[in-house]
Amino acid sequence: ECQYNYIETCAVNLIACPMQSFNFMNCMETNDVGSDYEGVANKCATVAQVANIADILSCYNGSDAIAMEHAVAVKTESLSPAHQWVPWVTVNDQYDAAVQDQIGDSLLKYVCDNYTGPNKSADCTSLDSAPVVSSSPRNVCLRVEETAFLQ
């Protein structure tokens, strides 16, 4: 888990295109089994068309990954209210249970309903007639212990 987190943290900081970053992360989360961390990262870079995988792996193999992961942990620990499980979804740095439920039901629908910019996805029009099916109850990992490395 930690090794994959290091790669993902480096990727979030080094992939400039949000769609490529999302596709890379989605691939990593789908394939994060075993210990061939760099092999999975290379596969996901190909899938997501990420050209700077060498930079991501250099970050992963260096001290930057630890510093970046520590910054994520510090931000997580400073959430208010404190997170109680994973995933703990925030929007604009705020937690709202109703928003988490909406996103859990359909991330695309949530984005389509809340995006106010000029480049709304064409996929949003297909949602206008589609019923929303709730997947509740959701599986979450409850927070049961503190993260010792923050101390």
Helices and strands as residue ranges (DSSP letters): H 2-14, H 18-31, H 37-48, H 53-60, H 63-77, E 85-86, E 90-91, E 94-95, H 97-105, H 107-114, H 123-127, E 141-142, G 148-150
